[in-house]
Amino acid sequence: MSAKPLLSTVDIVRLENDMEIKSFESEDKDLNDFLLRDAKNYSSSLLAVTYVLQVGDETVAYFSLSNESLIKNDDEKPIWNKINRFIPNDKRRRSYPAVKIARLAVAKKYANMGLGRHTILAIKGMFTNEPQRAGCRFLVVDAYRGALPFYQKNYFKFFTEQDCNDDTRIMYFDLKAI
Ligand SMILES: CC(C)(COP(=O)(O)OP(=O)(O)OC[C@H]1O[C@@H](n2cnc3c(N)ncnc32)[C@H](O)[C@@H]1OP(=O)(O)O)[C@@H](O)C(=O)NCCC(=O)NCCS
């Protein structure tokens, strides 16, 4: 299937406990297991909400979201100053409300067709387009090393240089930039 018809037929559905999870296989086993075994428990425990992207009988991608804070790291003043530059002076704090993309995966079969970008745009839209129930200024993600270029292409920035050699790196996106 090519990208355009695929994206126009994708439904994004919040995973409910009584829903059947349609088959899903990304290149990351832990992420596959999370969806199939843990996602509903996280939701019942109010720890994360999962959304699935479906086409016909297949799950083509999914993501899980949790509340989070972006907290000042005193060792990274230049990065924090850059973040603060877009916050009015009298509203600057040591932490800002955020939502964490706790998990995100696209099915192997549908990789490199724009579904990842479509998913990130949908998440950005969830916290900017719709009337909001709580303030949320940033998206954050603890991104796998292999996915760093993907998040950079989706305008996420590194939050610290201290994790530059780690397996995962914290990245953020300022929703006010939309
Ligand atoms: C990372 C992932 C979500 C990307 O999804 P995708 O649907 O294949 O990505 P898209 O087709 O939307 O790609 C958007 C852009 O990012 C680039 N990109 C995607 N994955 C990339 C990667 N691993 N490395 C470099 N660039 C990548 C694409 O080339 C494309 O660039 P372009 O705009 O120049 O064409 C997917 O590969 C995946 O599920 N990986 C396994 C799980 C994972 O790593 N999840 C992230 C957890 S933090």
The ligand as an SDF file (V2000), in Angstrom:
LIG
                    3D

 48 50  0  0  0  0  0  0  0  0999 V2000
   10.6810    5.4840   14.5830 C   0  0  0  0  0  0  0  0  0  0  0  0
    9.3660    5.0970   13.8680 C   0  0  0  0  0  0  0  0  0  0  0  0
    8.1970    5.4250   14.7900 C   0  0  0  0  0  0  0  0  0  0  0  0
    9.2680    5.9450   12.5940 C   0  0  0  0  0  0  0  0  0  0  0  0
    8.0350    5.6810   11.9460 O   0  0  0  0  0  0  0  0  0  0  0  0
    7.8520    5.7250   10.3500 P   0  0  0  0  0  0  0  0  0  0  0  0
    6.4180    5.6590   10.0710 O   0  0  0  0  0  0  0  0  0  0  0  0
    8.7150    4.6870    9.7240 O   0  0  0  0  0  0  0  0  0  0  0  0
    8.4580    7.1710   10.0140 O   0  0  0  0  0  0  0  0  0  0  0  0
    7.9680    8.1820    8.8460 P   0  0  0  0  0  0  0  0  0  0  0  0
    7.7930    7.3890    7.5970 O   0  0  0  0  0  0  0  0  0  0  0  0
    6.8400    9.0080    9.3140 O   0  0  0  0  0  0  0  0  0  0  0  0
    9.2870    9.0910    8.7200 O   0  0  0  0  0  0  0  0  0  0  0  0
    9.2930   10.4960    8.8590 C   0  0  0  0  0  0  0  0  0  0  0  0
   10.6950   10.9820    8.5720 C   0  0  0  0  0  0  0  0  0  0  0  0
   11.6110   10.4440    9.5460 O   0  0  0  0  0  0  0  0  0  0  0  0
   12.6290    9.6700    8.9120 C   0  0  0  0  0  0  0  0  0  0  0  0
   12.9080    8.5000    9.7410 N   0  0  0  0  0  0  0  0  0  0  0  0
   12.0150    7.6320   10.2370 C   0  0  0  0  0  0  0  0  0  0  0  0
   12.6460    6.7040   10.9740 N   0  0  0  0  0  0  0  0  0  0  0  0
   13.9680    7.0200   10.9360 C   0  0  0  0  0  0  0  0  0  0  0  0
   15.1250    6.4340   11.4940 C   0  0  0  0  0  0  0  0  0  0  0  0
   15.0700    5.3700   12.2910 N   0  0  0  0  0  0  0  0  0  0  0  0
   16.3230    7.0180   11.2170 N   0  0  0  0  0  0  0  0  0  0  0  0
   16.4160    8.1000   10.4190 C   0  0  0  0  0  0  0  0  0  0  0  0
   15.3290    8.7040    9.8740 N   0  0  0  0  0  0  0  0  0  0  0  0
   14.1310    8.1660   10.1280 C   0  0  0  0  0  0  0  0  0  0  0  0
   12.0430    9.2780    7.5560 C   0  0  0  0  0  0  0  0  0  0  0  0
   13.0650    9.0040    6.6290 O   0  0  0  0  0  0  0  0  0  0  0  0
   11.2310   10.5000    7.1970 C   0  0  0  0  0  0  0  0  0  0  0  0
   12.1140   11.5090    6.7420 O   0  0  0  0  0  0  0  0  0  0  0  0
   11.7560   12.4730    5.4850 P   0  0  0  0  0  0  0  0  0  0  0  0
   10.7500   13.4540    6.0200 O   0  0  0  0  0  0  0  0  0  0  0  0
   13.0510   13.1350    5.1550 O   0  0  0  0  0  0  0  0  0  0  0  0
   11.2030   11.5960    4.4270 O   0  0  0  0  0  0  0  0  0  0  0  0
    9.3470    3.5970   13.4410 C   0  0  0  0  0  0  0  0  0  0  0  0
   10.5000    3.3210   12.6910 O   0  0  0  0  0  0  0  0  0  0  0  0
    9.3000    2.6270   14.6040 C   0  0  0  0  0  0  0  0  0  0  0  0
    8.2340    2.2640   15.0800 O   0  0  0  0  0  0  0  0  0  0  0  0
   10.4740    2.1430   15.0810 N   0  0  0  0  0  0  0  0  0  0  0  0
   10.5440    1.1280   16.1210 C   0  0  0  0  0  0  0  0  0  0  0  0
   10.1110    1.6490   17.4560 C   0  0  0  0  0  0  0  0  0  0  0  0
   10.7610    2.9470   17.8620 C   0  0  0  0  0  0  0  0  0  0  0  0
   11.9600    3.1740   17.7090 O   0  0  0  0  0  0  0  0  0  0  0  0
    9.9340    3.8300   18.4260 N   0  0  0  0  0  0  0  0  0  0  0  0
   10.3590    5.0940   18.9630 C   0  0  0  0  0  0  0  0  0  0  0  0
   10.4000    4.9060   20.4380 C   0  0  0  0  0  0  0  0  0  0  0  0
   11.1090    6.3170   21.2180 S   0  0  0  0  0  0  0  0  0  0  0  0
  1  2  1  0
  2  3  1  0
  2  4  1  0
  2 36  1  0
  4  5  1  0
  5  6  1  0
  6  7  2  0
  6  8  1  0
  6  9  1  0
  9 10  1  0
 10 11  2  0
 10 12  1  0
 10 13  1  0
 13 14  1  0
 14 15  1  0
 15 16  1  0
 15 30  1  0
 16 17  1  0
 17 18  1  0
 17 28  1  0
 18 19  1  0
 18 27  1  0
 19 20  2  0
 20 21  1  0
 21 22  1  0
 21 27  2  0
 22 23  1  0
 22 24  2  0
 24 25  1  0
 25 26  2  0
 26 27  1  0
 28 29  1  0
 28 30  1  0
 30 31  1  0
 31 32  1  0
 32 33  2  0
 32 34  1  0
 32 35  1  0
 36 37  1  0
 36 38  1  0
 38 39  2  0
 38 40  1  0
 40 41  1  0
 41 42  1  0
 42 43  1  0
 43 44  2  0
 43 45  1  0
 45 46  1  0
 46 47  1  0
 47 48  1  0
M  END
$$$$
